[in-house]
């Protein structure tokens, strides 16, 4: 019977993320926060611990290989749709600012993180201190992207800079990790890393040209009326590029997915393809992605000094990213508000931070005791980012012609229009069917 | 690096099922056949065996826990959408015929299968002979449903009878299996089975009333403008009922999913919900479901007498279902062509047959040597059903006002209309966004 439990898990995830999202929205918080809370609440951290205390049995949603795979697919689809919504012109315009923001956003947390370690454990080895710093460098942009999409702020100047910075951040983080693991004992091969990054750029250009030609050809060919093949081919491109990015070029899979999205955005039928991924995202993959983050959390028991360290780590992680990226943005001539928006958008940490920490643990340069604080730091950053981000963009948005609440209303109206179109479509279809079988 | 291989597998599955489907359609075969062939071709059966012979390494798609879970979700979504497209009135009208068809469709294969065993192995124990017969009783309706949907013949009289019969067939098969496993040693508890079936009917009614009231209330409540929650709630209902059917009532999960679909069909916003599952089905779950069937196949090596037995088993399995169900349909007053359509639609075997066989093997009443022939029988039935079914409905459909090819054209036109609607939507959206951020 246990083999069917995944059905119930998915059901609970869909229901709870939806209900918690609705509650979040009523409370003027981004819906993403609700989805994260749902996983935390129904997972081992809250419901699991509670039921253990009350009934002596742990009764909660638990992480499973299926859920983590679906969550991985979820983040790939989020970045893929972000790519499809990105205007290359805009992104290129934000490229220089993005590079500077990413650079300061890597080095300030790295330095401050290492500094914190020297304060708490004065005799610590330099590699260990730097490794904890490295944990703080990796921004997890997917939650920021989902929040920006929800707020409709993806194509603002700040949104584009965040996106550009996050993409470059991943590559810088990669170089950083290569150097640090090299310092900690393994051989370092920076040339190879740069070659792979260059190789990936070439790969994206080649895939782009191939897909563009294929779509142009297919669009002209006689059976161009069958539309389903285009989203399928687009998704296949996304999966292939995500796979290739990780396994061939050693770059994050989400960068591959994002690049695939950008390719599709400029290809014929791009709009049509983009319109199809919305459903698969909100109906299955995105809820699982967000809930799964919460599910993976187990709150460790800690001593007072570790608790103090945790608080300090959280503060350092937030301030260093906010300050570092904000500084970079300011240096590039963005105004104070935009710099704050960008800094806030980059605060989010996620699976990459966890992976770096796990690697440090494996290499014996990070003490196991620090894993608890690191996990809590990631959770706190993940939850506060959307909250502060919404606030940061609210101010910015109200100075424009329409506010955010207006936009929600407009997007709701659009949904209504779409629904009536769909009703019309159903009616036409029923009519046709009726004529056919009468 | 291996942890990312699922991305490549999914990419190959999406590409290959799509390309093979297009080829099938060009060859005037149902697209479902192409999707099945894709899994067979890229799986261990063909590409795996070939690469083993040529290069000494097996290089092919292989079944994985993720793929089988996604395939299970796929068949659940197929049956869920079938439920949403079912008109309860029509189904009720076909109920009596469906019952008779299911009844003859269970007993004729049971008898003929057992008879075949007595011919090939005269001294066989009665339970063993009957068990092989039982393997032949379970129709796997999902492939038939997908073919009927593709042909646009779901709501014909034959289509409705097939659907009704397949649903009753599952329940009869369940009773049958209970009796036979009881005969083979375990305790039999028919009363409990009937109680559970009655309980399930009550459960469906209660869930239906609850969901209907919820949707009516939600439709009137003030925030009824947010549409995304409806498909999410519908999917949650589907998953919950599939889970409950299996674990609480001991009935197949697909019957639970189908019932959930029927509930949604009669609820407010039912059309809107139904329109959303098309994408998630063709973009991810259905291709994986069909490819996975092919992937699970490994062709066993067999002796000449077993080969003979295999041929006989295939013939008996096809003829007994076709004859049994056709007879039942004829008895209910359907005409010759309709009886043939119904018989052909019920020929398809699938995972249930495999499960029954595995249970027999486990209980030592089915000899292991027969597993190879049984697997081949299932593959052959699965592949020929859509081919003959298309042919059977082609004749029937041409006597109506429109032919099948007309319908494809109409549905293509509809797709074009939808696309231009979507383009309009994108334009409106871009316009609104532009006004908002200028």
Interface residues (C-beta under 8 A of the other chain):
Chain A: X1 X4 X5 X6 X7 X8 X10 X11 X14 X15 X18 X22 X65 X66 X69 X73 X76 X152 X155 X156 X225 X226 X227 X228 X229 X231 X232 X233 X235 X236 X239 X240 X242 X243 X246 X247 X253 X271 X272 X275 X276 X277 X279 X280 X282 X283 X284 X287 X397 X400 X401 X402 X406 X407 X410 X412 X413 X414 X415 X416 X417 X418 X419 X421 X422 X423 X425 X426 X428 X429 X432 X433 X435 X436 X437 X438
Chain B: X1 X4 X5 X6 X7 X8 X10 X11 X14 X15 X18 X22 X65 X66 X69 X73 X76 X152 X155 X156 X225 X226 X227 X228 X229 X231 X232 X233 X235 X236 X239 X240 X242 X243 X246 X247 X253 X271 X272 X275 X276 X277 X279 X280 X282 X283 X284 X287 X400 X401 X402 X406 X407 X410 X411 X412 X413 X414 X415 X416 X417 X418 X419 X421 X422 X423 X425 X426 X428 X429 X432 X433 X435 X436 X437 X438
